[in-house]
Amino acid sequence: MAGEHVWVSLSPRRPDDRPPGPALAASWVSEVSGAPVPGHAGRGPDLVDAALDFALRLGRENPAPVPGGGHTRELWETLATLAAADLGAARAIEPHLDALAILDQAGIAGVNAGDSTWGVFAAEGGADPLVASDDGSVNSGDGSGGSWTLTGTKPWCSLADRLDRALVSATVSPATVSPALDGGGAAVPRRLFSVDLRQPGVQALPDSWHARGLTEVPSGPVHFDSVAAEPVGEAGWYLARPGFAWGGIGVAACWFGGAVGVARTLAGRARGTSDTLLHLHLGIVDERLGDARRALAEAARLIDSGQATGEQGRVLAKRVRATVARASEDVLRQVGHALGPAPLALDDEHAKRVADLELYLRQHHAEKDEASLGRQLTEGADLPW
């Protein structure tokens, strides 16, 4: 981690005008930089433990870790500041803050939240999908009663072997759904559950994470065998709530921070030189980061002013994520063209940032997500141009 140029801001402000969240993040980055924990260059599992400890601190001390609470820009600046220093740390902290926001929206933020490290496991796929079943001990007619258990395998579960709890999406077993809930035969929406990952029956499957980026944040599958779970919201609530789209923009804030970290290597090389090509690449990088920064700042303003709910929020999230992803990919390309292979081979921190960002960016599904945006625009979303 670099101890200098720590704070990543989404708007021009004085260095002494940092909001509480970004100030905490910048302070933590400086602390870790000054006294690296044991391990490979101060990273790896030791950094993850430090990041998770800091995630707990952020959740307790940051006055507004929830998007839409009036300080969304500050929240994203916190994530970007962490990501610019080390994307592995940001990748560990972002889901924890996202989980706290989800619990807050569900009105149950106080349940095991403040003292537990959280993940969000909501990816779908695989041959053994996760299914939620209710034993029917309480028949309330809306699927909320009884004791729920989860069985199956969930893909892409980051740090499942190190976290205390997770919010996990699952398909509701047809046997536990009343006709009123499923619309008389319609497809049953997925439902979100809170799960204690320390209980028997939760098994993070080993030796499945072969990535060269984000090596300290394994995101392999987890098998659940009749694991007790608590419902969070009604069936379909997780995807329908406004915060789902907002959380996706929070991930884009991490991409932006990662791109800033990569760009700072180029900026350092370009200073004090008359190399026109380096200046050219740095100018292009500045333009692309400016596009991403403005998109995030505008999104934060729209969310906090109540103008990004429903369809508006979903369109906004797709636009911003696409803008930031494209800008980050352009930064990777321009910095690579400007500096050649040397920093990738000889600069440990830069090589890690590049590998981490390349993998993290694949959470944006490229043309597939852009096609989804275009389809939504043809189905009634207002065009701003």
Secondary structure as a PSIPRED ss2 file (coil, helix, strand):
# PSIPRED VFORMAT (PSIPRED V4.0)

   1 M C   1.000  0.000  0.000
   2 A C   1.000  0.000  0.000
   3 G C   1.000  0.000  0.000
   4 E C   1.000  0.000  0.000
   5 H C   1.000  0.000  0.000
   6 V C   1.000  0.000  0.000
   7 W C   1.000  0.000  0.000
   8 V C   1.000  0.000  0.000
   9 S C   1.000  0.000  0.000
  10 L C   1.000  0.000  0.000
  11 S C   1.000  0.000  0.000
  12 P C   1.000  0.000  0.000
  13 R C   1.000  0.000  0.000
  14 R C   1.000  0.000  0.000
  15 P H   0.000  1.000  0.000
  16 D H   0.000  1.000  0.000
  17 D H   0.000  1.000  0.000
  18 R C   1.000  0.000  0.000
  19 P C   1.000  0.000  0.000
  20 P H   0.000  1.000  0.000
  21 G H   0.000  1.000  0.000
  22 P H   0.000  1.000  0.000
  23 A H   0.000  1.000  0.000
  24 L H   0.000  1.000  0.000
  25 A H   0.000  1.000  0.000
  26 A H   0.000  1.000  0.000
  27 S H   0.000  1.000  0.000
  28 W H   0.000  1.000  0.000
  29 V H   0.000  1.000  0.000
  30 S H   0.000  1.000  0.000
  31 E H   0.000  1.000  0.000
  32 V H   0.000  1.000  0.000
  33 S H   0.000  1.000  0.000
  34 G H   0.000  1.000  0.000
  35 A C   1.000  0.000  0.000
  36 P C   1.000  0.000  0.000
  37 V C   1.000  0.000  0.000
  38 P C   1.000  0.000  0.000
  39 G C   1.000  0.000  0.000
  40 H H   0.000  1.000  0.000
  41 A H   0.000  1.000  0.000
  42 G H   0.000  1.000  0.000
  43 R C   1.000  0.000  0.000
  44 G C   1.000  0.000  0.000
  45 P H   0.000  1.000  0.000
  46 D H   0.000  1.000  0.000
  47 L H   0.000  1.000  0.000
  48 V H   0.000  1.000  0.000
  49 D H   0.000  1.000  0.000
  50 A H   0.000  1.000  0.000
  51 A H   0.000  1.000  0.000
  52 L H   0.000  1.000  0.000
  53 D H   0.000  1.000  0.000
  54 F H   0.000  1.000  0.000
  55 A H   0.000  1.000  0.000
  56 L H   0.000  1.000  0.000
  57 R H   0.000  1.000  0.000
  58 L H   0.000  1.000  0.000
  59 G H   0.000  1.000  0.000
  60 R H   0.000  1.000  0.000
  61 E H   0.000  1.000  0.000
  62 N C   1.000  0.000  0.000
  63 P C   1.000  0.000  0.000
  64 A C   1.000  0.000  0.000
  65 P C   1.000  0.000  0.000
  66 V C   1.000  0.000  0.000
  67 P C   1.000  0.000  0.000
  68 G C   1.000  0.000  0.000
  69 G C   1.000  0.000  0.000
  70 G C   1.000  0.000  0.000
  71 H C   1.000  0.000  0.000
  72 T H   0.000  1.000  0.000
  73 R H   0.000  1.000  0.000
  74 E H   0.000  1.000  0.000
  75 L H   0.000  1.000  0.000
  76 W H   0.000  1.000  0.000
  77 E H   0.000  1.000  0.000
  78 T H   0.000  1.000  0.000
  79 L H   0.000  1.000  0.000
  80 A H   0.000  1.000  0.000
  81 T H   0.000  1.000  0.000
  82 L H   0.000  1.000  0.000
  83 A H   0.000  1.000  0.000
  84 A H   0.000  1.000  0.000
  85 A H   0.000  1.000  0.000
  86 D C   1.000  0.000  0.000
  87 L H   0.000  1.000  0.000
  88 G H   0.000  1.000  0.000
  89 A H   0.000  1.000  0.000
  90 A H   0.000  1.000  0.000
  91 R H   0.000  1.000  0.000
  92 A H   0.000  1.000  0.000
  93 I H   0.000  1.000  0.000
  94 E H   0.000  1.000  0.000
  95 P H   0.000  1.000  0.000
  96 H H   0.000  1.000  0.000
  97 L H   0.000  1.000  0.000
  98 D H   0.000  1.000  0.000
  99 A H   0.000  1.000  0.000
 100 L H   0.000  1.000  0.000
 101 A H   0.000  1.000  0.000
 102 I H   0.000  1.000  0.000
 103 L H   0.000  1.000  0.000
 104 D H   0.000  1.000  0.000
 105 Q H   0.000  1.000  0.000
 106 A C   1.000  0.000  0.000
 107 G C   1.000  0.000  0.000
 108 I C   1.000  0.000  0.000
 109 A C   1.000  0.000  0.000
 110 G C   1.000  0.000  0.000
 111 V C   1.000  0.000  0.000
 112 N C   1.000  0.000  0.000
 113 A C   1.000  0.000  0.000
 114 G C   1.000  0.000  0.000
 115 D C   1.000  0.000  0.000
 116 S C   1.000  0.000  0.000
 117 T C   1.000  0.000  0.000
 118 W E   0.000  0.000  1.000
 119 G E   0.000  0.000  1.000
 120 V E   0.000  0.000  1.000
 121 F E   0.000  0.000  1.000
 122 A C   1.000  0.000  0.000
 123 A C   1.000  0.000  0.000
 124 E C   1.000  0.000  0.000
 125 G C   1.000  0.000  0.000
 126 G C   1.000  0.000  0.000
 127 A C   1.000  0.000  0.000
 128 D C   1.000  0.000  0.000
 129 P C   1.000  0.000  0.000
 130 L C   1.000  0.000  0.000
 131 V E   0.000  0.000  1.000
 132 A E   0.000  0.000  1.000
 133 S E   0.000  0.000  1.000
 134 D E   0.000  0.000  1.000
 135 D C   1.000  0.000  0.000
 136 G C   1.000  0.000  0.000
 137 S C   1.000  0.000  0.000
 138 V C   1.000  0.000  0.000
 139 N C   1.000  0.000  0.000
 140 S C   1.000  0.000  0.000
 141 G C   1.000  0.000  0.000
 142 D C   1.000  0.000  0.000
 143 G C   1.000  0.000  0.000
 144 S C   1.000  0.000  0.000
 145 G C   1.000  0.000  0.000
 146 G C   1.000  0.000  0.000
 147 S C   1.000  0.000  0.000
 148 W E   0.000  0.000  1.000
 149 T E   0.000  0.000  1.000
 150 L E   0.000  0.000  1.000
 151 T E   0.000  0.000  1.000
 152 G E   0.000  0.000  1.000
 153 T E   0.000  0.000  1.000
 154 K E   0.000  0.000  1.000
 155 P C   1.000  0.000  0.000
 156 W C   1.000  0.000  0.000
 157 C C   1.000  0.000  0.000
 158 S C   1.000  0.000  0.000
 159 L C   1.000  0.000  0.000
 160 A C   1.000  0.000  0.000
 161 D C   1.000  0.000  0.000
 162 R C   1.000  0.000  0.000
 163 L C   1.000  0.000  0.000
 164 D C   1.000  0.000  0.000
 165 R E   0.000  0.000  1.000
 166 A E   0.000  0.000  1.000
 167 L E   0.000  0.000  1.000
 168 V E   0.000  0.000  1.000
 169 S E   0.000  0.000  1.000
 170 A E   0.000  0.000  1.000
 171 T E   0.000  0.000  1.000
 172 V E   0.000  0.000  1.000
 173 S C   1.000  0.000  0.000
 174 P H   0.000  1.000  0.000
 175 A H   0.000  1.000  0.000
 176 T H   0.000  1.000  0.000
 177 V C   1.000  0.000  0.000
 178 S C   1.000  0.000  0.000
 179 P H   0.000  1.000  0.000
 180 A H   0.000  1.000  0.000
 181 L H   0.000  1.000  0.000
 182 D H   0.000  1.000  0.000
 183 G C   1.000  0.000  0.000
 184 G C   1.000  0.000  0.000
 185 G C   1.000  0.000  0.000
 186 A C   1.000  0.000  0.000
 187 A C   1.000  0.000  0.000
 188 V C   1.000  0.000  0.000
 189 P C   1.000  0.000  0.000
 190 R E   0.000  0.000  1.000
 191 R E   0.000  0.000  1.000
 192 L E   0.000  0.000  1.000
 193 F E   0.000  0.000  1.000
 194 S E   0.000  0.000  1.000
 195 V E   0.000  0.000  1.000
 196 D E   0.000  0.000  1.000
 197 L C   1.000  0.000  0.000
 198 R C   1.000  0.000  0.000
 199 Q C   1.000  0.000  0.000
 200 P C   1.000  0.000  0.000
 201 G C   1.000  0.000  0.000
 202 V E   0.000  0.000  1.000
 203 Q E   0.000  0.000  1.000
 204 A E   0.000  0.000  1.000
 205 L C   1.000  0.000  0.000
 206 P C   1.000  0.000  0.000
 207 D C   1.000  0.000  0.000
 208 S C   1.000  0.000  0.000
 209 W C   1.000  0.000  0.000
 210 H C   1.000  0.000  0.000
 211 A C   1.000  0.000  0.000
 212 R C   1.000  0.000  0.000
 213 G C   1.000  0.000  0.000
 214 L C   1.000  0.000  0.000
 215 T C   1.000  0.000  0.000
 216 E C   1.000  0.000  0.000
 217 V C   1.000  0.000  0.000
 218 P C   1.000  0.000  0.000
 219 S C   1.000  0.000  0.000
 220 G C   1.000  0.000  0.000
 221 P C   1.000  0.000  0.000
 222 V E   0.000  0.000  1.000
 223 H E   0.000  0.000  1.000
 224 F E   0.000  0.000  1.000
 225 D E   0.000  0.000  1.000
 226 S E   0.000  0.000  1.000
 227 V E   0.000  0.000  1.000
 228 A E   0.000  0.000  1.000
 229 A E   0.000  0.000  1.000
 230 E E   0.000  0.000  1.000
 231 P E   0.000  0.000  1.000
 232 V E   0.000  0.000  1.000
 233 G C   1.000  0.000  0.000
 234 E C   1.000  0.000  0.000
 235 A C   1.000  0.000  0.000
 236 G C   1.000  0.000  0.000
 237 W H   0.000  1.000  0.000
 238 Y H   0.000  1.000  0.000
 239 L H   0.000  1.000  0.000
 240 A H   0.000  1.000  0.000
 241 R C   1.000  0.000  0.000
 242 P H   0.000  1.000  0.000
 243 G H   0.000  1.000  0.000
 244 F H   0.000  1.000  0.000
 245 A H   0.000  1.000  0.000
 246 W H   0.000  1.000  0.000
 247 G H   0.000  1.000  0.000
 248 G H   0.000  1.000  0.000
 249 I H   0.000  1.000  0.000
 250 G H   0.000  1.000  0.000
 251 V H   0.000  1.000  0.000
 252 A H   0.000  1.000  0.000
 253 A H   0.000  1.000  0.000
 254 C H   0.000  1.000  0.000
 255 W H   0.000  1.000  0.000
 256 F H   0.000  1.000  0.000
 257 G H   0.000  1.000  0.000
 258 G H   0.000  1.000  0.000
 259 A H   0.000  1.000  0.000
 260 V H   0.000  1.000  0.000
 261 G H   0.000  1.000  0.000
 262 V H   0.000  1.000  0.000
 263 A H   0.000  1.000  0.000
 264 R H   0.000  1.000  0.000
 265 T H   0.000  1.000  0.000
 266 L H   0.000  1.000  0.000
 267 A H   0.000  1.000  0.000
 268 G H   0.000  1.000  0.000
 269 R H   0.000  1.000  0.000
 270 A H   0.000  1.000  0.000
 271 R C   1.000  0.000  0.000
 272 G C   1.000  0.000  0.000
 273 T C   1.000  0.000  0.000
 274 S C   1.000  0.000  0.000
 275 D C   1.000  0.000  0.000
 276 T H   0.000  1.000  0.000
 277 L H   0.000  1.000  0.000
 278 L H   0.000  1.000  0.000
 279 H H   0.000  1.000  0.000
 280 L H   0.000  1.000  0.000
 281 H H   0.000  1.000  0.000
 282 L H   0.000  1.000  0.000
 283 G H   0.000  1.000  0.000
 284 I H   0.000  1.000  0.000
 285 V H   0.000  1.000  0.000
 286 D H   0.000  1.000  0.000
 287 E H   0.000  1.000  0.000
 288 R H   0.000  1.000  0.000
 289 L H   0.000  1.000  0.000
 290 G H   0.000  1.000  0.000
 291 D H   0.000  1.000  0.000
 292 A H   0.000  1.000  0.000
 293 R H   0.000  1.000  0.000
 294 R H   0.000  1.000  0.000
 295 A H   0.000  1.000  0.000
 296 L H   0.000  1.000  0.000
 297 A H   0.000  1.000  0.000
 298 E H   0.000  1.000  0.000
 299 A H   0.000  1.000  0.000
 300 A H   0.000  1.000  0.000
 301 R H   0.000  1.000  0.000
 302 L H   0.000  1.000  0.000
 303 I H   0.000  1.000  0.000
 304 D H   0.000  1.000  0.000
 305 S C   1.000  0.000  0.000
 306 G C   1.000  0.000  0.000
 307 Q C   1.000  0.000  0.000
 308 A C   1.000  0.000  0.000
 309 T C   1.000  0.000  0.000
 310 G H   0.000  1.000  0.000
 311 E H   0.000  1.000  0.000
 312 Q H   0.000  1.000  0.000
 313 G H   0.000  1.000  0.000
 314 R H   0.000  1.000  0.000
 315 V H   0.000  1.000  0.000
 316 L H   0.000  1.000  0.000
 317 A H   0.000  1.000  0.000
 318 K H   0.000  1.000  0.000
 319 R H   0.000  1.000  0.000
 320 V H   0.000  1.000  0.000
 321 R H   0.000  1.000  0.000
 322 A H   0.000  1.000  0.000
 323 T H   0.000  1.000  0.000
 324 V H   0.000  1.000  0.000
 325 A H   0.000  1.000  0.000
 326 R H   0.000  1.000  0.000
 327 A H   0.000  1.000  0.000
 328 S H   0.000  1.000  0.000
 329 E H   0.000  1.000  0.000
 330 D H   0.000  1.000  0.000
 331 V H   0.000  1.000  0.000
 332 L H   0.000  1.000  0.000
 333 R H   0.000  1.000  0.000
 334 Q H   0.000  1.000  0.000
 335 V H   0.000  1.000  0.000
 336 G H   0.000  1.000  0.000
 337 H H   0.000  1.000  0.000
 338 A H   0.000  1.000  0.000
 339 L H   0.000  1.000  0.000
 340 G C   1.000  0.000  0.000
 341 P C   1.000  0.000  0.000
 342 A H   0.000  1.000  0.000
 343 P H   0.000  1.000  0.000
 344 L H   0.000  1.000  0.000
 345 A H   0.000  1.000  0.000
 346 L H   0.000  1.000  0.000
 347 D C   1.000  0.000  0.000
 348 D H   0.000  1.000  0.000
 349 E H   0.000  1.000  0.000
 350 H H   0.000  1.000  0.000
 351 A H   0.000  1.000  0.000
 352 K H   0.000  1.000  0.000
 353 R H   0.000  1.000  0.000
 354 V H   0.000  1.000  0.000
 355 A H   0.000  1.000  0.000
 356 D H   0.000  1.000  0.000
 357 L H   0.000  1.000  0.000
 358 E H   0.000  1.000  0.000
 359 L H   0.000  1.000  0.000
 360 Y H   0.000  1.000  0.000
 361 L H   0.000  1.000  0.000
 362 R H   0.000  1.000  0.000
 363 Q H   0.000  1.000  0.000
 364 H C   1.000  0.000  0.000
 365 H C   1.000  0.000  0.000
 366 A C   1.000  0.000  0.000
 367 E H   0.000  1.000  0.000
 368 K H   0.000  1.000  0.000
 369 D H   0.000  1.000  0.000
 370 E H   0.000  1.000  0.000
 371 A H   0.000  1.000  0.000
 372 S H   0.000  1.000  0.000
 373 L H   0.000  1.000  0.000
 374 G H   0.000  1.000  0.000
 375 R H   0.000  1.000  0.000
 376 Q H   0.000  1.000  0.000
 377 L H   0.000  1.000  0.000
 378 T H   0.000  1.000  0.000
 379 E C   1.000  0.000  0.000
 380 G C   1.000  0.000  0.000
 381 A C   1.000  0.000  0.000
 382 D C   1.000  0.000  0.000
 383 L C   1.000  0.000  0.000
 384 P C   1.000  0.000  0.000
 385 W C   1.000  0.000  0.000
